[in-house]
């Protein structure tokens, strides 16, 4: 029984980390942008009309929470949604299933 409580605590901690990282409007916009494809900091900065240091800060928070991953291509680093977050087939439509909760990031019509 103690093992299952430990697993529950780990799941709650992971979920809280995701939700805390997504608790900022700019980070939600970044996650929405990354749903379509991998992007560099400058790509995201241009799309969202934000300065580079601000985008870099928010990407670092998302990375540390495990929501995004990086891949280097020459001097550029491209960010994409983490495979752990994308494990659900519902992700392309903007529905995220974190296990503990579901988040709907679809653009309102």
Secondary structure, 3 states (H helix, E strand, C coil): CHHHHHHHHHHHHHHHHHHHHCCCHHHHHHHHHHCCCCEEHHHHHHHHCCCHHHHHHHHHHHHHCCCEEEEEECCEEEEEECCCHHHCCCHHHCEEECCCCEEECCCCC
